[in-house]
Amino acid sequence: FGNVASSISVTLGPMPCTSIIVLLHNLSLSCIVGSGFGRDYHVRVGVSNVTNNDTNTFFRYSPPTLFNVTSVPTQGGSVTLQGTSLSDQPPRISISIGAIVCSNVSVIVPHTILACTLTNGGVGRNLTITISVSGLSSSRTIFNFLPPQIDSVSYNTMPTTGALITILGNNFGSFSSVVSVSVQSEDSTWTTATCLSPSITQPHNIITCRAPQGYGTKKIVVSIDGQSSQEPISIRYDSPTITSITP
């Protein structure tokens, strides 16, 4: 390379690499390339107007990496992603969460913070989120939909024989097949039972199921694809009533 940096030019594909410094006894160079994205840029080095003809040396930008992703409700919403090498050109970026495409990609802070929209929503936790920038991709298992939240249950008290109950809340999803509802004791005197035939009657917000027979005060816990409600709500079975006594 010689030892006169001013006589050296470096290009990476169409991009100039500036502020050239000669290193290691004229055997190595360093230079600064501007922001960009992608890979497979041919490296060209010229010394005193003589350019190398090596077509097998390529430059690429670092692939995107993610270290934080926000959660969204099961009906979908805006996801914010933080990381590095995320680019600043939305048309070059694609994002998917599991098998769901996160659309409408926008740049919040160039190269470090993006946003996208999950229009159809979903359920679950520890889902794989994949981001691709001009052919460079990375994946991390860090995305969670928000867990179910119970607001109320249709019965304040119910018969000891059990009853069909309606549970109101949020983040229940749309698929009855991933829903389970348990009736749990507030102490150790009663084994946890299952609320039978849980069904999503209004996507994301209403579940019905048949509570088992029981007694006392119990806790209702909703689980959606492995995520459980964090603040269970209590339900009370009717107290015994004496209607008559015979001698």
C-alpha positions in Angstrom: 0.0 0.0 0.0 2.9 2.3 0.5 3.1 4.7 3.4 1.5 7.9 1.9 -2.2 7.8 2.8 -3.0 10.7 0.5 -2.1 8.5 -2.5 -4.5 5.8 -1.5 -8.2 5.5 -2.3 -10.6 2.9 -1.0 -14.2 2.3 -2.2 -16.7 -0.3 -0.8 -19.0 -0.8 -3.7 -20.2 2.7 -4.6 -19.2 4.1 -1.2 -15.9 5.9 -0.5 -14.0 5.0 2.6 -12.3 8.1 4.0 -9.7 9.1 6.7 -7.3 6.4 5.5 -4.5 5.4 7.8 -1.7 3.0 6.9 -0.9 0.4 9.5 1.4 -2.6 10.0 4.4 -1.7 7.9 2.3 -0.7 4.9 0.5 -4.1 4.9 -2.9 -2.9 6.4 -5.2 0.0 6.1 -8.0 1.5 8.2 -10.7 3.9 6.9 -14.1 5.2 7.8 -17.2 4.3 5.8 -20.5 6.2 6.2 -23.8 4.8 7.4 -25.4 2.1 5.3 -26.7 -1.4 5.1 -26.4 -4.7 3.3 -23.5 -6.9 2.1 -21.4 -8.0 -0.8 -19.9 -4.7 -1.6 -16.7 -5.1 -3.6 -13.6 -3.7 -2.0 -11.4 -1.6 -4.3 -8.0 -0.1 -3.2 -6.1 2.3 -5.4 -2.5 3.4 -4.9 -1.3 6.2 -7.1 -4.2 5.5 -9.6 -3.4 1.8 -9.7 -6.5 -0.2 -8.5 -6.6 -3.8 -7.4 -8.4 -6.2 -9.7 -9.4 -8.7 -6.8 -13.1 -9.3 -7.2 -13.3 -11.8 -4.3 -12.9 -9.3 -1.4 -16.2 -8.0 0.0 -17.4 -5.7 2.7 -20.7 -6.0 4.6 -22.3 -4.0 7.4 -23.0 -5.7 10.7 -26.3 -7.6 10.8 -29.1 -6.2 12.9 -29.3 -7.2 16.5 -32.2 -6.8 19.0 -32.0 -6.4 22.8 -35.5 -5.1 23.7 -39.0 -5.4 22.3 -42.2 -4.1 23.8 -45.3 -6.3 24.3 -48.7 -5.7 22.8 -52.3 -6.8 23.6 -53.6 -9.9 22.0 -55.6 -7.9 19.5 -52.4 -6.3 18.2 -50.8 -2.9 18.3 -47.6 -1.0 17.8 -44.3 -2.8 18.7 -41.2 -0.9 19.5 -37.8 -2.5 18.9 -34.4 -1.4 20.2 -31.1 -2.7 18.9 -28.1 -1.9 16.7 -27.6 -1.8 12.9 -31.4 -1.5 12.4 -31.0 0.9 9.4 -32.8 4.1 8.7 -34.7 3.1 5.5 -38.0 1.3 6.2 -38.4 -0.2 2.7 -35.2 -2.2 3.4 -36.5 -3.6 6.7 -38.8 -6.6 7.2 -39.9 -7.8 10.7 -41.9 -10.9 11.6 -43.0 -12.3 15.0 -43.4 -16.1 14.7 -45.4 -16.5 11.5 -46.9 -13.0 11.8 -45.6 -10.1 9.7 -45.2 -6.8 11.6 -46.1 -4.2 9.0 -45.8 -0.4 8.6 -42.2 -0.3 9.7 -41.1 3.2 10.8 -37.8 4.6 12.1 -38.0 6.3 15.6 -34.2 6.8 16.0 -32.1 5.9 13.0 -30.3 2.6 13.3 -31.3 1.9 16.9 -35.1 2.2 17.4 -37.9 1.0 15.1 -41.6 0.6 15.3 -44.0 -1.7 13.5 -47.6 -2.8 13.7 -49.2 -6.1 14.5 -52.6 -5.7 12.8 -54.0 -9.2 13.6 -52.5 -9.8 17.0 -51.9 -13.2 18.6 -51.1 -15.0 21.9 -48.1 -16.5 23.6 -44.8 -15.7 25.1 -41.1 -16.3 24.2 -41.9 -15.9 20.5 -39.1 -15.5 18.0 -38.9 -12.1 16.4 -36.9 -11.9 13.2 -35.6 -8.7 11.6 -34.0 -8.5 8.1 -32.2 -5.5 6.7 -31.2 -5.8 3.0 -30.5 -9.5 3.3 -28.8 -9.5 6.7 -31.0 -11.1 9.4 -31.1 -12.0 13.0 -33.6 -13.6 15.4 -34.2 -13.6 19.1 -36.8 -15.4 21.3 -37.8 -12.3 23.3 -41.3 -11.3 22.2 -44.4 -11.7 24.5 -48.0 -10.8 24.0 -49.5 -9.2 27.1 -50.8 -11.8 29.6 -54.6 -12.2 30.3 -56.2 -9.8 32.7 -59.5 -10.6 34.5 -61.7 -7.6 35.3 -64.9 -9.3 36.6 -66.8 -12.6 36.8 -70.6 -12.8 36.2 -71.3 -14.4 39.6 -70.7 -12.8 43.0 -71.9 -16.1 44.5 -72.9 -19.3 42.7 -74.5 -22.6 43.6 -72.3 -25.3 45.2 -73.4 -27.5 42.2 -71.4 -25.1 39.9 -72.7 -22.8 37.1 -71.9 -21.4 33.7 -69.8 -18.3 34.4 -68.8 -15.4 32.2 -65.4 -13.8 32.6 -64.7 -10.3 31.4 -61.2 -8.9 30.8 -58.5 -8.3 28.3 -55.9 -10.2 26.3 -57.8 -13.5 26.0 -57.0 -13.9 22.3 -59.4 -15.4 19.7 -58.9 -19.1 19.9 -60.7 -21.2 22.5 -58.3 -24.1 21.9 -55.5 -22.3 23.9 -57.7 -21.2 26.8 -57.8 -22.8 30.2 -59.6 -21.6 33.3 -58.8 -23.0 36.8 -60.7 -22.6 40.1 -58.2 -22.5 42.8 -58.5 -22.6 46.6 -57.3 -19.7 48.7 -55.9 -22.2 51.2 -54.8 -25.9 51.1 -58.2 -27.4 51.9 -59.4 -27.8 48.3 -57.7 -29.2 45.2 -57.5 -27.0 42.1 -60.4 -27.7 39.7 -60.9 -26.9 36.0 -63.7 -24.7 34.6 -65.0 -26.9 31.9 -65.5 -26.1 28.2 -63.9 -22.7 28.1 -65.0 -20.7 25.1 -64.1 -17.3 23.7 -67.4 -15.6 23.1 -66.0 -12.2 22.3 -62.4 -12.2 21.0 -59.9 -10.8 23.5 -62.5 -9.8 26.1 -65.1 -12.5 27.1 -64.7 -16.2 28.1 -67.5 -18.5 29.3 -67.0 -21.8 31.0 -68.8 -24.2 33.5 -67.4 -23.9 37.0 -67.3 -27.1 38.9 -69.1 -27.9 42.1 -67.5 -26.6 45.2 -67.7 -24.5 48.4 -66.2 -21.5 50.0 -64.3 -18.8 48.3 -62.1 -19.6 45.3 -59.8 -17.9 42.8 -60.4 -17.8 39.1 -57.2 -17.9 37.0 -57.2 -17.7 33.2 -54.3 -19.1 31.2 -53.9 -18.3 27.5 -51.3 -20.4 25.6 -49.1 -20.7 28.8 -49.6 -17.2 30.1 -51.7 -16.8 33.3 -53.5 -13.9 34.7 -51.4 -12.2 37.3 -54.2 -10.9 39.6 -56.8 -13.7 40.0 -60.3 -12.6 40.9 -62.3 -14.3 43.7 -65.7 -16.0 43.4 -67.7 -17.4 46.3 -70.0 -20.4 46.4 -73.4 -20.0 48.1 -73.4 -20.6 51.8 -75.6 -23.5 53.0 -79.3 -22.6 53.6 -81.7 -24.5 55.9 -85.2 -24.6 54.5 -86.8 -26.8 57.0 -86.2 -29.1 59.9 -88.2 -32.3 60.6 -88.6 -33.7 64.1 
